[in-house]
């Protein structure tokens, strides 16, 4: 099983997500460190243009914006922060989360396509303040913004295709590997409907090398509701939750514009 370097995750989160010192993921940050989000930043419950459901998870496309604006970059020659005008396509998205893991919705670098143009990467930011955490009866909802930059002279015309191919969860801070997995089972509506209960032991030296992996916890199926699932199904559900990954794809096609950008579209397969 591929291991994920914790240091890389933390540094990437600070760079891409605009995290501020003093804000601890998974905990309520102090008011003085709470980042200020624009009033139109997506939040749970916002009206969607369209939505796509795959593998039990619904992803809702809230808005798509097309603008030319100054974008910050690091000027190597001048050794300082600089700004340059770029065409920016911004996707506002909200998506269901199956348990209290720190779920992130991802696409490949080329997830946005139109005409002969293919994106070459993107930046992300999240709405941590308004995230709805799941419980044993309902899934949660989290919202994010994806920003793609292009040459400012680029003409953008529909149709646009957007493909999110996977989502995965990283552990929240303050919990042991088993503590986090047990909490995820307890807040997963499917697991609770199936009466799923697990026993768990942390593997020796779990995370001592500053990496995280689904192999840090060794769960054992303890109980399930035989009137809802078979033992094989319960075992498969436990393994699925432990994997901390849901595969899509969630594909959207935008096919119309107005003066403010791309505002209408549809889900695809």
ABEGO torsion letter per residue (X at the ends): XBBBBAAAAAAAAAAAAGBBBGBBBGBBBBAAABBBBBAABBBBGBBBABBBBBGGBBBBBABBBBBBBBBBBBBAAAGBBBBBBBBBBBBBBBBBBABABBBBBBBBAAABBBEABBBAEBBBBBBAAABBBBBAABBBBBBBBBBBBBBAABBBBOBBBBBBABBBBBBBBGBBAAAAAAAAAAABAAAAAAGBBBBBBBBBGBGAAGBBBAAABBBBBABBBAAABBAAAAAAAAAAAAAGBBBOBBBBBBABBBAAEBABBBBBX
